[in-house]
Amino acid sequence: MDDKNISLKEFVTTASTVLLEAEKNLQKLAQLALLNEPLLANTYSTRGDEQMATHLNQVSQQLTRLSQRSHMLRVYLQNGLASPLANDEQWPLIRILQSHEEERTQMARELEDSLGQLLANSVVELASCRQLLPNDNEAVSIGLDALQIELEQGLADVRWFIAELEPMTILNRLGLGGGIKRYLERYENRTGLQTQLQLKANIKRLPTVIEIAIFRIIQESLSNVYRHANATEVQVVLSENEEILQFSVIDNGRGFILDNLGKSRKNMGLARMVDYAELLNGKLKILSEPGQGTQVSLSIPYPLL
């Protein structure tokens, strides 16, 4: 019995190591295919090469799925084979759930860093004002002014986080184009970056789930510009060509070497953007060079309504 237990432990350890390595290698291959696909499409113009670029995109998607399956199988083994292993039909739902959990974790950190810290400071300010109240009215007034400014910033943060968490409210009221415009106004006020929206197509109302997925990709791209690009300007372009909708986020930031993207893939939310693009049966392209800014583009077939 002990020998069997040891054998099982050894198997789980070995299998977990192999699966982890496979997971990383498959993801590297998926990233290479994703990065080379737009390069091939832009370098060559023949129909055959365009098809090759499309095939590379499909290969990238399949490699990503294999990497995800490897990850889930490794987790299943490490958890002692206690829970049922998901079948193929469940994989898309599992990946979406993982993306949602990553978004919630990121939002929780941001709330802790901004609103949590602000409220903690407000408590200290109020305590200080209470001690000064009988003796120093001027200091109390200064302290209350500072507290008001902090609370006003906190209110702006709350409204921003609500917009981040619930785009459906904006989209239902204003539609996709109007919703993106309103979001850019808030984004500019919050970040100080100059924004520009170019609507080169009269996009009709789309099903809610499609509008949300498009909005999330644009939202994630804009978040990356603010956090990583060191940019001063960002453009969002919506266009249509031959029943293909295209949405691009273009910044004038420092750019980066595409081969290095895999190292910061998780931090930049690329996995989530790829997931949303797959849900839309679309293609995600990233173009960037050091000192030349970055362009993230989503192309999807116009939904047949």
N, C-alpha and C positions, 0 to 999 in steps of 0.2 A: 504493500500500500504506500509506504514511504517512497519507494523507488518510483512508483507511478506519479506521485505528487511532485517529486523532484524533476522527473522527465517532463511533466506538464509545465512546470515553471520554466525549465530550460527552453521548451518549445515556444512559450509565450514571449520570453525574453528575446530569443533569436528572431522569431517572426516579427516582433515589434520593431526590432532594429532594421530588419530587411525592408519592412513596409514603410518605415520612416524615410529610409534612403530612397526607396522607389517613389514615395510621395514627393520628395524634394526634386528628384531628377525629372519626373513627369511634369512638374510645375515649371521647371526651367525650360523644358522642351516646348511646353505650351506657350511660355512667354516669348521664346525665340520665334515661334510660328506667328504669334500675334504681332510682333514687332516687324518681322520681315514681310508680312502680307501687304501693308500699305506701301512699303518701299518697292516691292515688286510691281504693285498696281500702278504706281506713279512713274516707274522707270520704263516700263514697256507699255505699248499701246495695242498690241494685237489681241484679237479675241481669245486666242489660246492662252496668252499670258494672263489675261483678266480672269479666265477660268481657273488658272493655276493659283492666283491670289485668293479666289473664293475658296478653293480646296484647302489652301493653307489655313484660312480662317476656320473651316470645318475641322481640320486636324487639331487646331489649337483647342477648340471646344471639346473634342473627344479626349484629348490629353488631360484637360482640366477635370473632366468628369472622372477619368481613371485615377487621377491624383486624389480627388475627393473620396472615391470609393476606398482607396488605400488608407486614407486617414480614418474613415469611419470603421473599417475593419480592424485597424490598429487599436482604436479606442474600445471597440467591442472586446478584443482579446484582453486588453489591460483591465477592463472592468470585470473580468472573470467569467465572460460568456453568460452573464446574468440576464441581459435583456435580449429580446428577439432582434436578429439582424435584419435591417431593412431590405426589402426587395427593390428591383430596378425601378418600379413605378413610384416608389417613395423618394428616390434620390432628389428629384427637382424640389420637392416640398421640403426635404431636409436642408438642402443648400439655402433655400429662401429663409428658413427658420434661423440658420446660422448667421446669415446676413443681418437679419432683424436683431438678433442678440448682440452682434458686434456693434450695430448702430446704437442700441440702447446702452451698451457699456460705454461707448464713446460719449454719448450725451450725458450719462451720469458723471463722468469725469469732468466734463465741461461745466455742469451745474455745480459740482463741488468746488472747482477752481474759481468760478466767477460769483455765482449767486450765494453759495455757501460762505465764501470768504467775505463777501459784502455784508451779509447779515451778521456774521461774527463781529466785523468791525463796527457795525451799527450798535450792537449791544454794548461794546466798550465805550463808544461815544456817548450813549445815553447814561451809562454809569458815571462817566466823568462829569457830564452836565449836572447830574443829580448832586454830586459832591460839591460842585462850584455854585450851585443855585443860590444859597443864602448870601454868598460873599462877593461874587464877581459876575455881574450881569453881562458885561461885555464879552468875557470869555465864553459864557453860556451861549450868547448870541452867535459868536463865531462857530462854536461847536455845532449848534443846531443848523446853521447854514451849510456847513460841511456835510452834516448828516442828511440834509435834504437833497444835496447834489448826489450823494451816494445812493439814496433810495430812488431817486429819479433814474439813475443809471440801472439800478436793479429792476425797475419797472420795464425799462427798455429791453433789458436782457430777457425778462420773462416773456415779453411779446415776441422777441426774436426766437426763443426756444419753442414757443407755441407754433410759430410759422414753420420752424424746422421739423417739428414732430407731426404736424397736421396740415399738409399741403392741400388736402381735399377741400378744406374750407375756402381757401383762396381760389382753387381751380373751379369749384362748383359755381362760385359767384362771378368769376371774371373770365373763365376759359383758360386755355393753355398760354396763349400769347399775352393776355392781360395779367394772368397770374405770374408769369415770369417777369413782366414789367414791374409789377408791384414788389416782387421779391428782390429785384435788382435795386429798387429804390431803398429798401431797408438794408440790403447788403452794402450799398454805398455809404449810407449813414453810419453803419456799424464799423466798417473796415477802413473808410477813408479812401478806398480805391475808386477811380473814375470808371464808370460803367457806360456801356452803349449797347442798345438792343436794335438789331436790324431784322425787320420782318419782311422777307422777300417772297412770302407766300401768304395767301389767305387760307389759313388752316381752319378747317371746320371743326366743330366739336367732335372729339373722339371718345370712345368708351372710357369711363373713369379710370379703370385699372391701367390703361395704356397711357393716359395723361400723367398719372402718378409716376409710372416707371420712367417716362421721359423726364419729368420734373426732377426725379431723384438723381438721375445721371447728371443733369445740369447742375443740380445742387451740390453734388459730390465734387464735380469739377471746379466749381467756384470756391468750395472749401479748400481744395488743394492749392488754388491760386493764392488765397489769403495766407495759408500756412507755410507754403514751400517755395513759391515762385519769386518772392521779392519783387513783385510787379507794382506798377502804378496805374495801369489801365487794363481793362478786360472787356472783351466784346462777346456778346451772345448773338449768334446768327441762326435764324430759322428760314429754311428755303425748301423748295420742292422742285424736282426734276424727273420727268417721266415716271410719275406715280411713286417716286421715292422721296420720303421726307428726310431732311438732313438738319441736324442740330449741332452747332459747333460752339465751343468755348475757346476763345483765343486771347492769350495774355502777352504782355510785352516784358515778361520777367526774364530771369537768368537762364531758363532752359536747363537741359540736362542731357547726358549721354543715354540714349535709349537702352543700351546694353546693361546699364546699371539700374534700370527700373525695377528689376526683380527683387533687388535688395530692400527696396522700400515699398514693395507692392501692397503689403497689408496696411501700412501707415497711410498710403494714398487712397485707400478704398477702391483700388482697381478691381479686386475680386467682386465687390458688390456691383460695380458698373458693368462688368462683363456678365454677371448673372442677370441684371435687368435687361441688357441688350439681348441675351439669349431668349428671355421671356417674350421679347417683342419680335423674335426672328430677325434681329438686326445685326449690324456689324459695328464694332467699336474700333476706331483708329486713333493712334496717338502719334503726333509728329512733333519733334523737338530737337533742338541743337543748342549747345552751350552759347549763351549770349543772344539767342534768337527767339526766345519765348517758347511757348508750348501751345499746341492746338489739339483739343480732344473733340472728335467728331463721332456722332451716332447717325447711322443711316438705317432706316426701316422702310419696309414696303407700306404704302398708304393702306390703312385697314379698309377692307370692304365692309361697309356698314349696311 
